[in-house]
Amino acid sequence: MTIRTRLTLWYAGLSVLSLTVLAWGLYFETVLEPKAALAQGLQPDPAKVEITEILLLYTLPAALITVVGGWWLTRKLLAPVTRLTETVEKITLDNLNERLPQTGKMDELDRLTEVFNNMLARLDASVSQIRDFTIHASHELKTPLTIMRGEMEIALRNQATSSPEHELYASQLDEIQRLTKIVEGLTLLAKADAGQVILADDTVQLHELVRDSFADAQILAHAREIQVELSACEEVALKADRHRLRQLLLNLTDNAIKYNQPGGRVEIALRRSHSAADLSISNTGPGIAPEFLPRIYERFFRGDPIQTSNVEGCGLGLAIAEWIVHAHGGTIDITSDPGSVTTVHVGFPLKMIERRAATTRLLKPLPNRIRLARPAPARAR
């Protein structure tokens, strides 16, 4: 219950109590006392009768003005609190530099607003320091990681390296590559938070990227005997950053294969509605428990440790995917039926462009459903 409602109820209760006392007094003066006087053979006092008439004539309008005026005054006094609350609710990590407006009356509300603004300034400074540290630390880590990776690759190519040493160097190289991927992900997210990532505004044939992603997914899924299907791939063109969309598809299809069961299935579908492009990627596997769904976009969050302990990853993939989708004005949602099917739904608003007939490339229609029969050959990049 809001403060406004509580004050209104309290004020109404006090008004009703006051009116009840006044009504009882009037009833006593206008009904009971005259009856008692007449019973004793006495005539009512004219002055008292006139006062009673005045009270009856003006009490009801005065009471109405009191109730309505009190309600209006309460609403007016609490309106700045409501506006302050609505403004504070809009503050996020992306707009910590904004400040709450003051009324200029130098009252308690202005003091509260000033305290909020000072708190936002401290939060903005702290978040900026964290972002700068992440960006600088990630940048400084890239050079030694690149050197270590180069040294490991040289050691692996050395013919004099023994078999145990070769296995050791290969394991270390895998860990270096994993650490490099984490650093790159952190750098991207930190720069995105700071608004330092500029997206290209190219004409992207989304269906072509989906076909390429489907071919790559077939290769990745072959080792685990996972069936990959492209159930729909309608022609869609939009204004977007081609590199980031390809990164999005790679993250989502890679997750669909990694968090799957041997012999499972992955289904990719791209459909075009009147105003949006709808992409869905579903997979069979352990799924995501309902209590973990609200946290799946948190950085370094990987869900149930029992299910993810043997899966390679660092918990940044979905955070990056969410940023890419939102940066393009889209929406992303994940639904999961644990033990059955998990589906990622991505929607992009269509920013269609007119393509000239001379530059339009006709694509062969896909069969109703494409199934994996044998691994697709790797294509030169």
C-alpha positions as CSV (number, residue, x, y, z in Angstrom):
1,M,0.0,0.0,0.0
2,T,1.4,3.4,-1.0
3,I,1.9,6.3,1.4
4,R,-0.7,8.3,-0.6
5,T,-3.3,5.5,0.0
6,R,-2.5,5.2,3.7
7,L,-2.7,9.0,4.3
8,T,-6.0,9.1,2.4
9,L,-7.4,6.3,4.5
10,W,-6.2,7.9,7.7
11,Y,-7.6,11.3,6.7
12,A,-10.9,9.7,5.7
13,G,-11.1,7.8,8.9
14,L,-10.5,11.0,11.0
15,S,-13.0,12.9,8.9
16,V,-15.7,10.2,9.4
17,L,-15.0,10.2,13.1
18,S,-15.3,14.0,13.3
19,L,-18.5,14.0,11.3
20,T,-20.0,11.2,13.5
21,V,-19.3,13.3,16.6
22,L,-20.8,16.4,15.0
23,A,-23.8,14.4,13.7
24,W,-24.4,13.1,17.2
25,G,-24.2,16.6,18.7
26,L,-26.7,17.9,16.1
27,Y,-29.1,15.0,16.7
28,F,-28.9,15.6,20.4
29,E,-29.5,19.4,20.0
30,T,-32.2,19.2,17.3
31,V,-34.1,16.1,18.3
32,L,-33.5,14.8,21.7
33,E,-33.3,18.0,23.7
34,P,-36.4,19.7,22.0
35,K,-38.4,16.5,22.7
36,A,-37.4,16.6,26.4
37,A,-38.3,20.4,26.6
38,L,-41.7,19.8,25.0
39,A,-42.4,17.0,27.4
40,Q,-41.8,19.4,30.3
41,G,-44.0,22.1,28.6
42,L,-41.1,24.4,27.8
43,Q,-40.6,26.2,24.5
44,P,-37.3,25.7,22.5
45,D,-34.8,28.6,22.8
46,P,-35.1,30.6,19.5
47,A,-31.4,31.4,19.5
48,K,-30.5,27.8,19.9
49,V,-32.9,26.8,17.1
50,E,-31.3,29.4,14.8
51,I,-27.8,28.2,15.6
52,T,-28.9,24.6,14.9
53,E,-30.3,25.6,11.5
54,I,-27.1,27.3,10.6
55,L,-25.1,24.2,11.6
56,L,-27.4,22.0,9.5
57,L,-27.2,24.4,6.5
58,Y,-23.4,24.7,6.5
59,T,-22.0,21.6,8.1
60,L,-22.4,19.2,5.1
61,P,-20.7,21.6,2.5
62,A,-17.9,22.3,5.0
63,A,-17.4,18.6,5.6
64,L,-17.4,17.9,1.8
65,I,-14.8,20.7,1.3
66,T,-12.7,19.3,4.1
67,V,-12.6,15.8,2.7
68,V,-12.1,16.8,-0.9
69,G,-9.6,19.5,0.0
70,G,-7.6,17.1,2.2
71,W,-7.5,14.5,-0.5
72,W,-6.3,17.0,-3.1
73,L,-3.7,18.5,-0.7
74,T,-2.3,15.0,0.1
75,R,-2.1,14.2,-3.6
76,K,-0.3,17.5,-4.3
77,L,2.2,17.1,-1.5
78,L,3.1,13.5,-2.5
79,A,3.2,14.1,-6.3
80,P,6.9,15.0,-6.1
81,V,7.6,11.8,-4.3
82,T,5.8,9.9,-7.1
83,R,7.8,11.7,-9.8
84,L,11.0,11.0,-7.9
85,T,10.2,7.3,-7.6
86,E,9.4,7.0,-11.3
87,T,12.7,8.8,-12.2
88,V,14.8,6.6,-9.9
89,E,13.2,3.4,-11.4
90,K,14.5,4.4,-14.8
91,I,18.1,4.7,-13.6
92,T,20.3,1.7,-14.8
93,L,23.9,1.0,-15.3
94,D,23.6,2.6,-18.8
95,N,22.5,6.0,-17.6
96,L,24.2,6.5,-14.2
97,N,25.3,9.9,-15.4
98,E,21.8,11.2,-15.4
99,R,20.6,13.3,-12.4
100,L,17.3,13.6,-10.7
101,P,15.5,17.0,-11.1
102,Q,15.0,19.2,-8.1
103,T,11.9,21.4,-7.4
104,G,14.0,24.4,-6.3
105,K,11.9,24.8,-3.1
106,M,14.8,23.7,-0.9
107,D,12.6,21.4,1.2
108,E,13.0,17.9,2.4
109,L,12.3,16.4,-1.1
110,D,15.1,18.5,-2.6
111,R,17.4,17.3,0.1
112,L,16.5,13.7,-0.6
113,T,17.0,14.4,-4.4
114,E,20.4,15.8,-3.7
115,V,21.4,12.7,-1.6
116,F,20.2,10.5,-4.5
117,N,22.2,12.5,-7.0
118,N,25.4,12.3,-4.9
119,M,24.9,8.5,-4.6
120,L,24.5,8.2,-8.4
121,A,27.7,10.2,-8.9
122,R,29.6,7.9,-6.6
123,L,28.1,4.8,-8.4
124,D,28.9,6.3,-11.8
125,A,32.5,6.9,-10.7
126,S,32.9,3.4,-9.3
127,V,31.4,1.7,-12.3
128,S,33.6,3.8,-14.7
129,Q,36.7,2.8,-12.7
130,I,35.7,-0.9,-12.9
131,R,35.1,-0.6,-16.7
132,D,38.4,1.2,-17.3
133,F,40.3,-1.4,-15.2
134,T,38.7,-4.2,-17.1
135,I,39.6,-2.6,-20.5
136,H,43.1,-1.8,-19.5
137,A,43.8,-5.2,-17.8
138,S,42.4,-7.1,-20.8
139,H,44.5,-5.0,-23.2
140,E,47.7,-5.6,-21.1
141,L,47.0,-9.4,-20.9
142,K,46.7,-9.8,-24.7
143,T,50.4,-9.2,-25.3
144,P,51.8,-11.9,-22.9
145,L,49.1,-14.3,-24.0
146,T,50.0,-13.8,-27.6
147,I,53.7,-14.4,-26.8
148,M,52.9,-17.5,-24.8
149,R,50.7,-18.9,-27.5
150,G,53.5,-18.3,-30.1
151,E,56.1,-20.1,-27.9
152,M,53.8,-23.1,-27.4
153,E,53.1,-23.4,-31.1
154,I,56.8,-23.3,-31.8
155,A,57.5,-25.9,-29.2
156,L,54.8,-28.1,-30.7
157,R,56.3,-27.9,-34.2
158,N,59.8,-28.8,-32.8
159,Q,60.7,-32.3,-34.0
160,A,62.8,-32.9,-30.9
161,T,59.9,-32.6,-28.6
162,S,59.1,-35.9,-26.9
163,S,55.6,-37.3,-26.8
164,P,55.0,-36.4,-23.1
165,E,56.3,-32.9,-23.7
166,H,54.1,-32.6,-26.8
167,E,51.0,-33.5,-24.8
168,L,52.0,-31.0,-22.1
169,Y,52.5,-28.2,-24.6
170,A,49.2,-29.0,-26.3
171,S,47.3,-28.9,-23.0
172,Q,49.0,-25.6,-22.1
173,L,48.1,-24.2,-25.5
174,D,44.5,-25.1,-25.0
175,E,44.4,-23.3,-21.7
176,I,46.1,-20.3,-23.2
177,Q,43.5,-20.2,-26.0
178,R,40.7,-20.5,-23.4
179,L,42.2,-17.6,-21.4
180,T,42.5,-15.6,-24.6
181,K,38.8,-16.1,-25.3
182,I,37.9,-15.0,-21.8
183,V,40.0,-11.9,-22.2
184,E,38.5,-11.1,-25.5
185,G,35.0,-11.5,-24.2
186,L,35.7,-9.3,-21.2
187,T,37.2,-6.6,-23.4
188,L,34.2,-6.6,-25.7
189,L,31.7,-6.4,-22.8
190,A,33.6,-3.7,-21.0
191,K,33.9,-1.6,-24.2
192,A,30.2,-2.2,-24.9
193,D,29.3,-1.0,-21.4
194,A,31.4,2.1,-21.9
195,G,29.8,2.7,-25.3
196,Q,33.1,2.3,-27.2
197,V,31.9,-0.4,-29.6
198,I,30.7,1.0,-32.9
199,L,28.5,-1.3,-35.0
200,A,28.6,-1.3,-38.7
201,D,25.5,-0.4,-40.7
202,D,25.8,-2.8,-43.6
203,T,23.2,-4.6,-45.7
204,V,23.2,-8.1,-44.3
205,Q,21.5,-11.1,-45.8
206,L,20.6,-12.9,-42.6
207,H,19.5,-16.1,-44.3
208,E,23.0,-16.5,-45.8
209,L,24.6,-16.2,-42.3
210,V,22.1,-18.7,-41.0
211,R,23.0,-21.2,-43.8
212,D,26.7,-20.7,-43.1
213,S,26.1,-21.2,-39.4
214,F,24.1,-24.3,-40.2
215,A,27.0,-25.8,-42.2
216,D,29.5,-25.0,-39.4
217,A,27.2,-26.5,-36.8
218,Q,27.1,-29.8,-38.8
219,I,30.9,-30.0,-38.6
220,L,30.9,-29.2,-34.9
221,A,28.1,-31.7,-34.1
222,H,29.5,-34.6,-36.1
223,A,31.9,-35.7,-33.4
224,R,29.1,-36.2,-30.9
225,E,26.7,-37.7,-33.4
226,I,24.3,-34.8,-32.9
227,Q,21.7,-34.3,-35.7
228,V,21.5,-30.7,-36.9
229,E,18.4,-29.6,-38.8
230,L,17.5,-26.4,-40.7
231,S,13.8,-26.5,-40.6
232,A,13.2,-23.0,-42.2
233,C,15.4,-20.3,-43.7
234,E,13.3,-17.5,-45.2
235,E,15.0,-14.7,-47.1
236,V,15.7,-11.7,-44.8
237,A,17.7,-8.6,-45.4
238,L,18.4,-6.0,-42.7
239,K,20.7,-3.2,-41.7
240,A,23.2,-4.6,-39.2
241,D,26.8,-5.5,-38.3
242,R,27.6,-8.6,-40.2
243,H,30.5,-9.6,-38.0
244,R,28.5,-9.3,-34.8
245,L,25.6,-11.2,-36.2
246,R,27.9,-14.0,-37.2
247,Q,29.4,-14.0,-33.7
248,L,25.9,-14.2,-32.3
249,L,25.0,-17.2,-34.4
250,L,28.3,-18.9,-33.6
251,N,27.7,-18.4,-29.8
252,L,24.2,-19.7,-29.9
253,T,24.8,-22.8,-32.1
254,D,28.0,-23.6,-30.2
255,N,26.0,-23.6,-26.9
256,A,23.2,-25.7,-28.5
257,I,25.8,-28.4,-29.4
258,K,27.9,-28.2,-26.2
259,Y,24.9,-28.3,-23.8
260,N,23.4,-31.3,-25.6
261,Q,23.3,-35.0,-25.2
262,P,25.2,-37.5,-27.4
263,G,22.9,-38.4,-30.3
264,G,20.7,-35.4,-29.6
265,R,19.3,-32.9,-32.0
266,V,19.7,-29.2,-32.8
267,E,17.1,-27.3,-34.9
268,I,17.6,-23.9,-36.5
269,A,14.8,-21.9,-38.0
270,L,14.7,-18.4,-39.5
271,R,11.3,-17.0,-40.4
272,R,10.1,-13.6,-41.5
273,S,7.0,-12.0,-40.2
274,H,5.5,-8.7,-41.3
275,S,7.7,-6.6,-39.1
276,A,10.4,-8.8,-37.7
277,A,12.9,-11.6,-38.4
278,D,12.4,-14.5,-36.0
279,L,15.3,-16.8,-35.3
280,S,15.0,-19.9,-33.1
281,I,17.7,-22.4,-32.1
282,S,16.5,-25.4,-30.0
283,N,18.4,-28.4,-28.7
284,T,17.8,-31.5,-26.7
285,G,19.7,-31.9,-23.4
286,P,19.5,-31.4,-19.7
287,G,17.9,-28.0,-20.2
288,I,17.9,-25.1,-17.7
289,A,16.2,-25.3,-14.3
290,P,13.5,-22.6,-13.8
291,E,15.4,-21.1,-10.9
292,F,18.5,-20.5,-13.2
293,L,16.6,-18.9,-16.1
294,P,16.6,-15.3,-14.6
295,R,20.4,-15.4,-14.3
296,I,21.4,-16.9,-17.6
297,Y,22.6,-13.6,-19.0
298,E,24.8,-12.8,-16.0
299,R,28.6,-12.8,-16.8
300,F,30.4,-16.0,-15.7
301,F,27.1,-17.7,-14.7
302,R,27.0,-21.2,-16.0
303,G,23.8,-22.7,-14.4
304,D,23.9,-26.0,-12.5
305,P,27.5,-26.9,-11.7
306,I,26.7,-30.6,-12.0
307,Q,25.5,-30.3,-15.6
308,T,28.2,-27.8,-16.7
309,S,31.3,-29.0,-14.9
310,N,32.4,-31.1,-18.0
311,V,31.4,-28.5,-20.6
312,E,34.1,-26.1,-21.8
313,G,33.1,-22.5,-21.4
314,C,33.4,-19.4,-19.2
315,G,29.9,-18.1,-19.0
316,L,30.3,-15.1,-21.2
317,G,28.6,-16.4,-24.4
318,L,25.0,-15.5,-23.5
319,A,26.0,-12.1,-22.1
320,I,27.7,-11.3,-25.4
321,A,24.7,-12.7,-27.3
322,E,22.3,-10.5,-25.3
323,W,24.4,-7.4,-26.0
324,I,24.6,-8.1,-29.7
325,V,20.8,-8.6,-30.0
326,H,20.0,-5.5,-27.9
327,A,22.5,-3.4,-29.8
328,H,20.6,-4.2,-33.0
329,G,17.2,-3.3,-31.3
330,G,16.2,-6.9,-31.1
331,T,14.9,-9.2,-28.3
332,I,16.2,-12.5,-27.0
333,D,14.4,-15.0,-24.9
334,I,15.2,-18.5,-23.7
335,T,12.6,-21.1,-22.8
336,S,13.5,-24.5,-21.4
337,D,11.7,-27.7,-20.5
338,P,14.4,-29.5,-18.4
339,G,15.2,-32.9,-19.8
340,S,13.4,-32.2,-23.1
341,V,14.0,-29.1,-25.2
342,T,15.6,-25.7,-24.7
343,T,14.9,-23.0,-27.3
344,V,16.5,-19.6,-27.9
345,H,14.2,-17.1,-29.6
346,V,15.7,-14.0,-31.2
347,G,13.7,-11.3,-32.9
348,F,15.1,-8.5,-35.1
349,P,13.0,-5.6,-36.3
350,L,13.2,-5.5,-40.0
351,K,14.9,-2.6,-41.6
352,M,14.4,-3.8,-45.1
353,I,16.1,-2.2,-48.1
354,E,15.2,-2.1,-51.7
355,R,17.4,-4.3,-53.8
356,R,17.8,-3.8,-57.5
357,A,16.8,-6.7,-59.7
358,A,20.3,-6.8,-61.3
359,T,22.0,-7.4,-57.9
360,T,19.4,-9.8,-56.5
361,R,20.9,-13.3,-56.2
362,L,18.3,-16.1,-56.5
363,L,18.8,-18.9,-54.0
364,K,17.7,-22.4,-54.6
365,P,14.8,-23.4,-52.4
366,L,15.6,-25.5,-49.4
367,P,13.9,-28.9,-48.8
368,N,11.2,-28.9,-46.1
369,R,13.8,-30.2,-43.7
370,I,17.5,-30.8,-44.0
371,R,19.0,-33.7,-42.0
372,L,22.6,-34.5,-41.3
373,A,23.6,-37.6,-43.2
374,R,27.4,-37.2,-43.2
375,P,29.7,-34.4,-42.1
376,A,29.8,-31.5,-44.5
377,P,33.2,-30.7,-45.9
378,A,35.1,-27.8,-44.3
379,R,35.0,-24.7,-46.5
380,A,37.9,-22.4,-47.0
381,R,37.5,-19.2,-45.2
